Amino acid sequence: MRLTRVVLFFVALIMGLGFYRLVDYLLEDLEFQTFQATEESMVDSAQLLAAMVETNWEDPMTLEKVFTDARERDFEAQIFQKMKTEVGLDAYLTDAKGIVIFDSGNPENRGKSFLKWRDVKKTLGGEYGTRSTRANEHEPDSSVMFIGAPIYQSEEIVGCLSVYKSQQDVIPFVQARRKQIIQSVVLIGLGILALIAAVFVWLFRPVGQLTDYARAITRGERRSRPNVGVGREVNTLANALHDMRETLEGREQADQYVQTLTHELKSPLAAIQGAAELLNEDMPAKDRARFLENIRSQTARCERLTHRLLELSAVEAQTHLEVSHEFDFVARCLQSIEALKPLAETHEVELKAELPKQQPYRGNELLLGSALNHVIENAVQFSPDGGTVLFEMKTTTDELVISIKDNGPGIPDFAAERAFERFYSYRPEHQNAHKGNGLGLAFVREVAELHHGSAEIATHPDGGTIAKLRFPIPAKD
């Protein structure tokens, strides 16, 4: 129970901090967005009133009648939790010199110069004029927003009409929305927390049983799988632990796999370290170039080893063919041959192919292509300069056979028997190519077996080595 309480405490703490940050962000942004929306509507109002004044510029005091009539109107507007019953927007009008002609909210300002105010100065200058000024410097909530709009006559600015609105008229809406956000977030948080608590309580007992079971496996004890109830999700975990116990017997093989890999990496790493240390000494440029080339080749060897190991482990992890689709096997073979032509040209080896026009097949095209690449690469590397690698495909009613033959020295029987073992690599003493990492053919065998096929390699009666890949062809209905 202690574990559950600790987990619940941390879950509640993380959720609380997360929801606090969310609420803080929403509330902080709420006021800004509200004032933005207010400013947008005030811009529209200023432009509408300015257009009205422009049509009656000879008698600008008609604006006074508009505001007087608006304040005498009776209306009720329910906005969130506030009932709005009176107009909260005012306006003042100045001439081209910034002298106030009319002020609906403060009639005593008539005749004063407002040219110092940003909304008037910028508007008369042809710019967007806006400002926010506190009515009382000591009260942050006493700010009043002003938006100016120009008055045009004969395409010249002859005055400024500014609408203004106290933020106190907007704050109640912000507060109502803030309260609504806080309540919603708190309810959501409590609901999620209650759900998590219920899940933990529901799972705690079977998880405790599985924990004891796992500890028993660690101690090497033989204990039957606990009964955690029918239909519970923890049955998946129980089955996984049971399967893990059964597969622990293969741990020795996994350790051997890692030890062999470590051993294979020692040689190239030692060669790289030795060459790097020698490069610190003074030596002829020819020798330095030779050591640098040695570092590059050994680095490439390590890279090939790790890449092929990852490739092989990914295939070995599949108990069945996970991805399968129908494709043209002949086209896939031609792609592999084309991909290996640059390597063959480097070794002065000719690649020949005897293939049917088309061969539909269902399988994993990517894996089969990689397997073909490995076999062709081996054949090219074992071929002498000026040699030939022949790629053939033959089909029967129930089998597809791919043969890849080189005219190299052939492979002894003892090497052919172990050719598909991991990390086993055979190279004749006179072979110029570097020793392989022994993973390519192991990968080929795994791919063939995933497709319910087989892979074999032997010395051809006429000389050279021949590798064969056999894949069953399902009978057609």
C-alpha positions in Angstrom: 0.0 0.0 0.0 2.9 2.3 0.7 4.0 2.1 -2.9 0.6 3.1 -4.1 0.5 6.1 -1.8 3.9 7.3 -2.9 3.0 7.0 -6.6 -0.3 8.7 -6.0 1.4 11.5 -4.1 3.8 12.1 -7.0 1.1 11.8 -9.6 -1.0 14.3 -7.7 2.0 16.6 -7.3 2.8 16.5 -11.0 -0.8 17.0 -12.0 -1.2 19.9 -9.5 1.9 21.7 -10.8 0.8 21.1 -14.4 -2.7 22.3 -13.8 -1.4 25.3 -11.9 0.8 26.2 -14.8 -2.1 25.7 -17.2 -4.4 27.9 -15.2 -1.7 30.6 -14.8 -1.1 30.6 -18.6 -4.8 30.8 -19.4 -5.5 33.5 -16.9 -2.5 35.5 -17.9 -3.5 35.3 -21.6 -7.2 35.9 -20.8 -7.0 39.5 -19.8 -4.7 40.3 -22.8 -7.1 38.6 -25.3 -10.1 40.4 -23.7 -8.5 43.8 -24.1 -7.5 42.9 -27.7 -11.1 42.0 -28.5 -12.2 45.3 -26.9 -9.7 47.3 -28.8 -10.9 45.7 -32.1 -14.5 46.6 -31.4 -13.5 50.1 -30.4 -11.6 50.6 -33.7 -14.9 49.8 -35.5 -16.8 52.2 -33.3 -14.3 55.0 -33.8 -14.4 54.6 -37.6 -18.2 54.5 -37.7 -18.5 57.7 -35.6 -15.8 59.4 -37.6 -17.6 58.7 -40.8 -20.8 60.1 -39.3 -19.1 63.3 -38.2 -17.5 63.7 -41.6 -21.0 63.9 -43.2 -22.0 66.6 -40.7 -18.7 68.4 -40.2 -20.5 71.8 -40.4 -22.4 70.9 -37.3 -20.1 68.5 -35.3 -22.3 68.9 -32.2 -24.8 66.4 -33.7 -22.5 63.9 -32.1 -23.7 65.1 -28.7 -27.3 64.2 -29.5 -26.2 60.6 -30.5 -24.6 60.0 -27.1 -27.5 61.7 -25.3 -30.0 59.5 -27.0 -27.9 56.3 -26.5 -27.7 56.9 -22.8 -31.5 57.3 -22.6 -32.1 53.9 -24.2 -33.3 51.1 -22.0 -31.7 47.7 -22.8 -30.5 44.5 -21.0 -27.7 42.4 -22.3 -26.7 39.3 -20.3 -23.0 38.8 -21.1 -21.5 35.9 -19.1 -22.5 36.6 -15.5 -22.9 40.4 -15.9 -26.0 42.2 -16.9 -25.2 45.2 -19.1 -27.8 48.0 -19.0 -26.0 51.2 -20.1 -23.5 52.3 -22.7 -19.9 52.2 -21.5 -18.4 53.9 -24.5 -17.5 57.6 -24.7 -15.9 59.8 -27.3 -14.3 63.2 -27.8 -13.8 65.2 -31.0 -10.9 67.6 -31.7 -10.1 69.9 -34.6 -6.9 69.8 -36.7 -4.9 71.5 -33.9 -6.0 69.1 -31.2 -8.5 71.4 -29.5 -11.4 69.6 -28.0 -14.7 70.4 -29.6 -16.8 67.8 -27.8 -16.4 65.3 -25.0 -19.3 63.0 -24.1 -17.8 61.8 -20.8 -16.0 65.0 -19.6 -17.7 68.1 -21.0 -15.3 70.3 -19.0 -12.5 69.3 -21.4 -14.1 71.4 -24.2 -11.6 74.0 -25.4 -8.5 72.1 -24.0 -5.6 71.0 -26.2 -5.2 67.2 -26.5 -2.4 67.3 -28.9 0.0 65.9 -26.3 -2.0 62.7 -26.1 -0.8 59.9 -28.3 -4.1 58.9 -29.8 -4.7 62.5 -31.0 -1.2 63.3 -32.1 -0.7 60.1 -34.1 -4.2 60.2 -35.6 -3.8 63.8 -36.8 -0.4 62.7 -38.3 -2.1 60.0 -40.3 -1.1 57.1 -38.1 -3.0 54.6 -36.0 -3.5 56.4 -32.7 -4.1 54.5 -29.5 -3.2 54.9 -25.8 -4.1 53.6 -22.3 -4.0 56.1 -19.5 -4.7 55.7 -15.8 -7.3 58.0 -14.4 -5.6 57.5 -11.1 -1.8 56.8 -11.2 -2.0 54.8 -7.9 -4.8 52.5 -9.2 -3.7 49.9 -11.9 -7.4 49.1 -12.7 -8.3 52.7 -13.4 -6.8 52.6 -16.9 -8.9 54.0 -19.8 -8.4 52.8 -23.4 -8.5 55.4 -26.2 -8.7 54.7 -29.9 -8.5 57.6 -32.5 -9.9 57.8 -36.0 -9.2 60.7 -38.4 -11.9 63.1 -39.8 -11.4 63.9 -43.5 -12.6 66.8 -45.5 -11.4 67.1 -49.1 -8.9 64.3 -48.5 -7.3 66.3 -45.6 -7.4 65.4 -41.9 -9.3 68.2 -40.2 -9.9 66.5 -36.9 -9.7 63.5 -34.6 -12.5 61.5 -33.1 -11.4 59.3 -30.2 -13.6 56.7 -28.5 -12.6 55.7 -25.0 -13.7 53.1 -22.5 -12.7 52.4 -19.0 -11.1 49.0 -18.3 -13.4 48.8 -15.3 -16.2 48.2 -17.8 -14.4 45.2 -19.1 -12.9 43.7 -15.9 -16.2 42.1 -14.7 -16.2 40.0 -17.9 -12.6 39.0 -17.3 -13.3 38.0 -13.7 -16.4 36.0 -14.7 -14.4 34.1 -17.4 -11.5 33.6 -14.9 -13.8 32.0 -12.4 -15.2 29.7 -15.1 -11.8 28.6 -16.2 -10.6 27.9 -12.6 -13.7 25.8 -11.9 -13.4 23.8 -15.1 -9.7 23.1 -14.6 -10.3 22.0 -10.9 -13.1 19.7 -11.9 -11.1 18.1 -14.7 -8.1 17.7 -12.4 -10.2 16.1 -9.6 -11.8 13.8 -12.1 -8.5 12.6 -13.6 -7.0 12.2 -10.1 -10.0 10.1 -9.0 -9.7 7.9 -12.1 -6.0 7.4 -11.5 -6.6 6.5 -7.8 -9.3 4.0 -8.9 -6.9 2.4 -11.4 -4.2 2.1 -8.8 -6.5 0.5 -6.2 -7.8 -1.9 -8.8 -4.4 -2.9 -10.0 -2.5 -2.8 -6.7 -3.3 -6.3 -5.4 -2.5 -8.2 -8.6 0.6 -6.1 -9.2 1.8 -7.0 -5.7 1.3 -10.6 -6.5 3.3 -10.3 -9.7 6.1 -8.4 -7.9 6.5 -11.3 -5.5 6.4 -13.7 -8.5 9.2 -11.8 -10.3 11.3 -11.7 -7.1 10.9 -15.5 -6.8 12.1 -15.8 -10.4 15.1 -13.7 -9.6 16.0 -16.0 -6.7 15.7 -19.0 -8.9 12.7 -20.4 -7.1 10.1 -22.6 -8.9 6.7 -21.1 -8.4 3.6 -21.4 -10.4 2.1 -18.3 -12.1 -0.1 -16.4 -9.7 -3.8 -16.2 -10.4 -4.5 -12.5 -10.8 -8.1 -12.9 -11.9 -9.9 -13.5 -15.2 -10.1 -10.7 -17.8 -7.7 -8.3 -16.1 -5.0 -6.5 -18.0 -2.4 -7.6 -15.6 -2.8 -11.1 -17.1 -0.7 -9.9 -19.9 2.1 -9.0 -17.5 1.7 -12.3 -15.7 2.0 -14.2 -19.0 5.0 -12.2 -20.0 6.8 -13.0 -16.7 5.9 -16.6 -17.2 7.4 -16.6 -20.7 10.4 -14.8 -19.5 11.1 -17.5 -17.0 10.9 -20.1 -19.7 13.3 -18.3 -21.9 15.9 -17.6 -19.2 17.5 -20.9 -20.1 18.7 -19.3 -23.3 20.6 -16.7 -21.3 23.9 -18.6 -21.7 23.5 -18.4 -25.4 22.9 -14.7 -25.3 26.0 -14.2 -23.1 28.0 -16.1 -25.6 26.7 -13.9 -28.4 27.9 -10.8 -26.6 31.2 -12.3 -25.8 31.8 -13.3 -29.4 30.9 -9.8 -30.6 33.3 -8.3 -28.0 36.0 -10.6 -29.2 35.4 -9.6 -32.9 35.6 -5.9 -32.1 38.9 -6.2 -30.2 41.0 -6.8 -33.3 40.0 -3.8 -35.4 39.9 -1.5 -32.3 43.4 -2.6 -31.4 44.6 -2.0 -34.9 43.0 1.5 -34.9 44.6 2.3 -31.5 48.0 1.1 -32.6 47.9 3.1 -35.9 46.7 6.2 -34.1 49.6 6.0 -31.6 52.2 5.6 -34.3 50.8 8.6 -36.1 52.1 10.8 -33.2 55.6 9.9 -34.3 57.6 11.4 -37.1 57.5 9.2 -40.2 57.6 9.4 -43.9 54.4 10.5 -45.7 54.1 7.1 -47.3 54.0 5.3 -44.0 51.6 7.9 -42.5 49.2 7.4 -45.4 49.4 3.6 -44.9 48.5 4.0 -41.2 45.7 6.4 -42.0 44.3 3.9 -44.6 44.5 1.2 -41.9 42.5 3.3 -39.5 39.9 3.9 -42.2 39.6 0.3 -43.2 39.4 -0.9 -39.6 36.8 1.7 -38.8 34.8 0.6 -41.8 35.1 -3.0 -40.6 33.6 -2.0 -37.1 30.8 -0.1 -38.9 30.0 -3.1 -41.1 30.0 -5.4 -38.1 27.6 -3.3 -36.0 25.3 -2.6 -38.9 25.1 -6.3 -39.8 24.7 -7.3 -36.2 21.7 -4.9 -35.8 20.3 -6.2 -39.1 20.7 -9.8 -38.0 19.3 -9.2 -34.5 16.2 -7.5 -36.0 15.5 -10.6 -38.1 16.2 -13.1 -35.3 13.7 -11.3 -33.1 10.9 -12.1 -35.6 9.1 -15.4 -34.9 7.2 -15.1 -38.1 7.1 -12.9 -41.2 5.7 -9.6 -39.9 5.5 -7.8 -43.2 4.5 -9.6 -46.4 3.2 -8.5 -49.8 3.2 -9.7 -53.4 6.0 -8.5 -55.7 8.0 -9.5 -58.8 11.0 -11.5 -57.5 12.8 -11.2 -60.9 12.7 -7.4 -60.6 14.0 -7.6 -57.1 16.9 -9.8 -58.2 17.8 -7.3 -61.0 17.8 -4.5 -58.5 20.3 -6.3 -56.3 22.5 -7.1 -59.3 22.5 -3.5 -60.3 23.3 -2.4 -56.8 26.4 -4.7 -56.6 27.7 -3.8 -60.1 30.0 -1.1 -58.8 31.6 -3.5 -56.3 32.0 -6.1 -59.1 33.6 -3.5 -61.3 36.0 -2.6 -58.5 37.1 -6.3 -58.3 37.0 -6.6 -62.1 34.3 -9.3 -61.8 31.5 -9.7 -64.4 28.0 -10.3 -63.1 25.7 -12.4 -65.3 22.1 -13.2 -64.8 19.8 -15.9 -66.3 16.3 -15.1 -65.1 12.8 -15.7 -66.3 10.8 -12.7 -67.5 8.7 -12.5 -64.4 8.1 -14.4 -61.1 5.4 -13.2 -58.7 6.1 -14.0 -55.1 4.7 -13.2 -51.7 7.1 -12.2 -49.0 9.1 -9.4 -47.5 10.8 -7.8 -50.5 13.1 -5.6 -48.4 14.5 -8.5 -46.4 14.9 -10.8 -49.4 16.7 -8.0 -51.3 19.1 -7.6 -48.4 19.7 -11.3 -48.3 20.4 -11.4 -52.1 22.9 -8.5 -51.7 24.8 -10.4 -49.0 25.1 -13.5 -51.2 26.2 -11.6 -54.3 28.7 -9.6 -52.3 30.3 -12.8 -50.9 30.5 -14.3 -54.4 32.1 -11.1 -55.8 34.7 -11.0 -53.0 35.6 -14.7 -53.5 36.0 -14.4 -57.2 39.4 -13.8 -58.7 40.1 -10.6 -60.8 38.5 -11.1 -64.2 36.2 -13.8 -62.8 32.5 -14.2 -63.3 29.5 -14.5 -61.0 26.5 -16.2 -62.4 23.0 -15.5 -61.0 20.3 -17.9 -61.9 16.6 -18.4 -60.9 14.7 -21.6 -61.6 11.2 -22.6 -60.6 9.2 -25.7 -60.2 5.6 -26.3 -59.4 6.3 -25.9 -55.7 9.7 -24.3 -55.3 11.8 -21.3 -56.4 15.5 -21.8 -56.4 18.1 -19.0 -56.7 21.7 -20.0 -57.5 24.7 -17.7 -57.2 28.0 -19.2 -58.5 31.5 -17.8 -58.6 34.6 -19.3 -60.1 36.8 -18.7 -57.1 38.8 -21.4 -55.1 35.6 -23.0 -53.7 34.8 -23.7 -50.1 35.9 -26.7 -48.0 33.3 -29.0 -46.5 34.2 -28.0 -43.0 33.7 -24.3 -43.8 30.5 -25.0 -45.7 29.0 -26.7 -42.7 29.6 -23.6 -40.5 29.2 -20.9 -43.1 25.8 -19.8 -41.8 26.9 -19.6 -38.1 27.1 -16.2 -36.5 30.6 -14.7 -36.6 32.1 -17.6 -38.5 34.1 -16.4 -41.6 36.3 -18.5 -43.8 39.0 -17.0 -46.0 41.7 -18.9 -47.8 45.2 -17.7 -46.9 45.8 -16.5 -50.5 42.6 -14.5 -50.6 43.3 -10.8 -50.9 40.0 -9.6 -49.4 39.8 -8.9 -45.7 38.2 -11.4 -43.4 34.4 -10.9 -43.1 32.5 -10.5 -39.9 30.5 -13.7 -40.3 27.1 -12.1 -40.1 26.1 -11.8 -43.7 25.3 -15.5 -44.4 23.7 -15.9 -40.9 21.3 -13.1 -41.9 20.7 -14.9 -45.2 19.7 -18.1 -43.4 17.4 -16.3 -41.0 15.6 -14.5 -43.9 15.2 -17.8 -45.8 13.8 -19.6 -42.8 11.4 -16.7 -42.1 10.0 -17.4 -45.6 9.9 -21.2 -44.8 12.8 -21.7 -47.1 16.5 -22.7 -46.8 20.0 -21.6 -47.6 23.0 -23.8 -48.5 26.5 -23.3 -49.8 29.0 -25.8 -51.3 31.8 -26.2 -53.8 30.5 -26.6 -57.3 31.7 -29.8 -59.2 33.1 -27.6 -61.9 35.0 -25.4 -59.4 34.0 -22.3 -57.5 31.4 -21.9 -54.8 27.7 -22.0 -55.3 25.1 -20.7 -52.9 21.4 -21.7 -53.2 18.3 -20.2 -51.7 15.2 -22.2 -51.9 11.7 -20.8 -51.3 8.5 -22.7 -51.3 5.7 -21.6 -53.7 2.3 -21.9 -52.3 -0.1 -24.1 -54.3 -2.7 -22.1 -56.2 -6.3 -22.7 -55.4 
